[in-house]
């Protein structure tokens, strides 16, 4: 299963982060970690990653 995550800024990470998480029966890893200052750009990259990796899920993390 592949999930694309868009994390909004918080005290620990001041920018928007976009990354993928693969969780399979034999392995689990994070890939394509990117940081952005602007939400619009982060949203566009998240959508492209969803298409490119044929992601099963999208998660938005707001803290």
Buried (B, 14 or more C-beta within 10 A) or exposed (E): EBBBBBBBBEEEEEBBBBBBBBEEEEEEEEEBEBBBEEEEEBBEBBBEBBEEBEBEEEEEEEE
